[in-house]
Amino acid sequence: MIESNKNLLAPTENSCSCCSTDAKTLNETAVNTSDGEKATYQVAGMTCAHCASSVTAELVKLPGVSDVQVDVASGQVTVTSQTPVSAESIATAIEEAGYEVVSA
């Protein structure tokens, strides 16, 4: 399932029990494109649309971020930004979503 920042699912009071703080890895691959800079991160622990929505909601708050794509099945998060965004900023945003990030 891929969630985009344009179609956020709002967290609810009845959020699923599978959302946890078990994320343990963050791997980054950055690519410069004409649409901006894209960086793909591997995030462990996302299991559902609520997890994707939480991560997306925090990442889109970062200055310069124009799009976020989350693939829950693979654990990949792709961030597109118009200006460079540091891996540390991405990790902090993911931690704000409730995940522990450990650099690989």
N, C-alpha and C positions, 0 to 999 in steps of 0.2 A: 504494500500500500504506500503510495506516495502522497504526502500532504504538502501543500504549498502555502506560503504566507498569505495568499489571496483568498484561501478557503479555510481559515482557521476554525477549528472546532473549539468552542468555548468549554473550559473545564467546568464541571458541575459538582455539586455537593455529593453526588453519588459516583465519584470517580472510581475506577476499577482498582481492585486490590493488587493487580499485577504491577502497578507503578511503584518502583522501588528505587533505592539509591545504590544499586548494584553495578552501575557503570564503572568499568575499570580501565578502558583503553581509549586513547585518542590518537589516531594517525591522520596526518594531513598530506594532501596532494593539492598543490596550487597550479592553476593554469590561467594565463592572461588571454582574454578573448576581446573581441571588439565590443561585446556587451558589458564588459567589466572584467573584474578578476573573479575567477571561480576557484574555490578551495573545497575539497571533499575530505570529510573526517569520518573515521570509523568510531562509532559510539556503542558501547555494549550496554545492555539493560533495557533498551526500548522494546516493548512487546505489543503495543496497541496504538490506536489513533490518539488516545489521550496523551500518551507519552510523546508522540510526534508533535501534537499540538502544544504541549508544554515547552518543548525544546524550541520549536518554531517561534512561539510568542516571545521568548527571551532573546533569541538571535535577531529578530527584526527590530528590536529596540536599539541595536548597535548603530552608531553613525556610519552611513555609507552602504549599509546592507540593503540591497534592492530585491533579493529573492532568497528563499530558503526552500530546499526540497529535501524531504525526509523519506527514506525507504526503510520502513520498520523491519521488513523481512531480512535485509542485508545489514542493517544497522548503519547505513551510510547517510550522512548529512552533507548536502552540497550547499554552500553559501556563495551567492553572487553578490559582489560589492562594486560600487563605482570608485571607491578608494580602498587602498589596502587596509585590511583589518587583521590585527595580530592574532596569532594562535592563542596567546594568553587571554585576549579579550573573548575569543570564542569559548575557550575553556571556562572562563568565569561565567559567561552567559549560560552555558550548559549546567554548571554547578548551581546557578540561580534557579534553574528548572527542577532542581532536586536530585541531580546526578553527581556522583563523585567522578572526577576525571583524573586519570593518571597518564602522563605523557609516555609514549612508547619509546 
